[in-house]
Amino acid sequence: MRSTLSRRARGALLAALALLGGTALASPADPPYTVKPGDTLLVSVWREPELQRKVLVEPDGTFAFPLCGEIDAHDKTVSQLQGEISQHLAHYITDPVVTVSLEKISGNRVYVIGQVKKPGAFVVNPRVDVIQAISMAGGTTPFASLGGIKILRRTANGGQEALPFNYNDVVRGHDLSQNITLEAGDVVVVP
């Protein structure tokens, strides 16, 4: 009797999933990763061994590559950089085949400070929200003011903004919109 019910339940579940076409399990596509200062890229050009090297993206968001000069990597994906390097090299090499890959993601850091068990800088690959960052820092201490957490973020004009975060509300399932995805350089302050 028990195995018959299990088979029926499994069959009903599979039928429901087939009707939904798997859409209930699909997640929205994450935007492609953009290169950050501190990341290491591996750039290679087919049939050109002297043009295969690791490059470090400098703090200003640029890196140098032979025959291309300075390349601005700010807010670009690896495929965009691949195309840009190909365009530069086309002046010197017929139909260059360029490959750019992320060797090491070090530039996408967030910081968690204050009343957490392990404060520090954390490399996030590629997306982390506030609750996840606090978890990466070992969670809060018993002395943390959970209703007064702030996320410090640099603005486009060079200033800063402080975004409020109420840990108690989020863990209770209220006002989940404040559990934002952190950006590189964000600082989570747990008072």
N, C-alpha and C positions, 0 to 999 in steps of 0.2 A: 504494500500500500504506500509506504513512504517513498520508495523509488519512483512510483507512478506520479505522485504529486510533484516530486522534484523535476521529473521530465516535463510535466505539464507547465510548471512554473518557468522552467528554462525556455520552453517553446514559446510561451506567452511573451517573455522578455525579448527573445530574439525577434518575434513577429513585430512587437512594438518598435524595436530599434530599426527594423527594416522599413516600417511605415514612416518613421521620422527621417529616414535616410542618413542616420548618424548625426543629424544637425544638433541634437541635444548635447552631444559630447564634444562638438567642435568649439574651439576657443577662437576669439578674434585674433587675427594675425598681428604679431608684434611688428612695430616699425623696424626697418633695418638698422643695425648698429652703425653709428657714426663715430669716426675715429676721434680720439681725445688726446690732448697733450700727455706724454708719458707712455703711450702705447708704442709697441715695437712692431714694425711691419717687415715682412719678407717680400722683397721685390725681385723678380727674375724675368729675364727676357730670353725667349727661346733662341737657341743657337748663338747666344752671346754670353759665355761664362763670366766675362769680366763685368757684366751688368747684372750679376746676381749678388745681392747683399741685404743685410738687415739694416733697417733705418729706424732711428728713434724720432718720434714726433716731439719736437721741441716745445717748451712752455708757451711759445707764441702760436702754436698750431701748425708750424711748418716743418719741412724736412728737405734736405738737399739730396739730389740724385744726379749722377753723371749725365751730361748732355741735356739735362732738363733745368738745371739750376734749382732755385727754391720752389717747392710745391706747397701750396696752401691746402692743408688737410682739414681745416676747420669745418665742422658739420658736414663732412663728406663721407660716403660709404666707400668700402674697398673697391667696389665695381666702378664708382665714379673716379677714384684715383687711378685705377687701371686704365680707364679711357683717357684721362688727362695725360698720363705718362706716355701712352701710345701716341697721342697727338704730337707731343714734343719730340719723341724719338723718330717719328715718321719723316722728319727733316733730314735724318742721318742714316736711317735703316729702312729698307724696303719692307713694307707690311710687317711691322714689329708685332710679335705675339708676347704680350706682357701679362704676368700673373702677379697679383698683389694679395697677400694673405696676412691675417693677424697672427703674429708670432706670440705676442704677449699683451694681454689687456691689463695695463697698470694705470691708465689715466682715468678710468671710470671709478673714482673713489667717492665714498660718502663718509662722514665722520659722525660718531655718536659719542657725546661727552656728558658728564654730570653723574647723576645717581644711577649708573648702570654697573654691572659686575665687571665688565671688561671694556672700558672706554677705548676708543682708538679709531684709526682709519681702516675702512673695509673696501676691498675691491669688489664691485658688484658686476656680475656678468649676466645679462646686460641690465636687467630691471629688478629693482627691489622697492617695496613700499615701506612705510614708516614702521609698521609692526614687525616686518621681517628684519629691518635694520636693528631694532631694539633687541630682537631675538639673537641676531648675530653678535651683539654686544653682551650676551649672557643674561639678558633680562634686566629688570630694574631691581634696585636695592629696596629694603623695607622703608627707607627714608624718602623715597622719591615722591614728588608731588605730581601724581599721575594726571591731574586735570590741567597742569600748567606747562606741558611740553610744547616746545616751539621748534619749528624747522626754519633755519636761517638759509636764505637763498639769495644769490647775487642776481641783480636785475640787468637787463640789457644796457642800461645807461651807466653801469658801474656801481650803483647803489646796492642796498640790501633790503630785503623784506623779511618779516617774521610771520610765518604761517602758524596759526594755533593748531594744537592737536590734543584732544582729550582722550587719553588711553582708556579710561573707564567707559566712555560712551562707545568706543569702537569695539571693545571686547564684549559689550552687551548687544552689539548689532545695531546700535543707533548712530546716525550721522556718519555712515561709512565713507562719505565723500571726502572726509578729511584724511583718510588713510591713502594719501597720494603716492604716486610713483616718484621716487627721489631722482634728482638729476645729479650729474657729476659735480662735486664740490659742495653739495648740500651738507649742512651741519644740523644734526638732531640734538637739541639741548634738553636734557631731562633734569629739571631742578630738584 
